[in-house]
Amino acid sequence: MNAAAEPRSTTGAPRTVLEELLQTVRQQLVARDEAPAGAWVEATATDLMHGTKAGLYLPGDAGGLVFYARHGPSAFGHLHTDAGPDAAQRLAGALLDGLPEEVRSLDLGFTGLSPADERTVAAALAARAGSTVIERQAMDRVLTPADARGAADPPPGIERVPVRAVTLDALTELDRAAFRGSIDELLVGPGPEANRRALEAILDGRLGRFVDEASCAILAAEPTRLLGIVLCTERSTRRALVGALMVDPTQRRRGLGRFLLGWSLRALWALGYESARLWVSLDNAAALALYHEFDFRPSLWATIYRWDRSSPQAHLSR
């Protein structure tokens, strides 16, 4: 391997090279409903050149880019290359080897690779102590007039209210409880502030216009208690994303998730949307069963690699 094939710091990269790579990243994220807002390409290139965000790149035809942003001790990054798994492994390995001590965890997503190559890279990285591989899929469904026959009212003893009638603290608590102990808990980050940030991004429209009319919360009437929520965002004038669906874990197997999803699809149909999409981790068997019941079908796949310095295995390896 020659020196030119080794990853280089983005602080020395030409802006045109970074912007070209980042533009491709953005295009592929848009296809996955993860479109960055605003002048993301230009702002990220500036951050990488100035070292505000840490990153590495491969120059030339076998190019690629890996970088991350930090929220406290947690880092959330992205790797892009269309040069195959070998280039991806060089970029990811160099990034992981150079992580500063204060970074306690890293979540890394991928673009540019085929699903098979993503799995190959993730499997190779998983040999590192402290690693977890999370596989997710998007599921799509066409909305039809049959959705208008979905239940308009929740089960007896339960009240449906607008999401914005519920405090952000209550939403955050439900979010943490709903996914506690599951692999999905790793996707947000440690501590309630990470859950709060994720919910605020949805409600504030940073992930697409928030569709209040197709989002709701359900409460137990006596005593008043939040039992579940469904949150929808607009991806285009024709397609919506069910961005979050969660039920209090003590209230499962009561049909509450089925009601929330059916009610949301009913509202989306009434609003004129033609299709709906959602994302689910392949380890979430209960959610997968529900979505198949509603005729959602797989359409896209994504792999997330997570490394955690605090895991016992990571400590043993040092």
Secondary structure, DSSP 8 states (H G I E B T S, - for coil): --GGGS-EEGGGS-HHHHHHHHHHHHHHHHHTT----SSHHHHHHHHHHHTSSEEEEE-SSS-EEEEEEEETTEEEEEEE-SS-HHHHHHHHHHHHHT--TT--EEEEEEESS-HHHHHHHHHHHTTSTTEEEEEEEEEEEE--GGGGGS-SS-STTEEEE-GGGS-HHHHHHHHHHHHTTSTTHHHH-SSHHHHHHHHHHHHTTTTS-B-GGG-EEEEETTTTEEEEEEEEEESSSSEEEEEEEEE-GGGTTSSHHHHHHHHHHHHHHHHT--EEEEEEETT-HHHHHHHHHTT-EEEEEEEEEEEETTSHHHHHH-
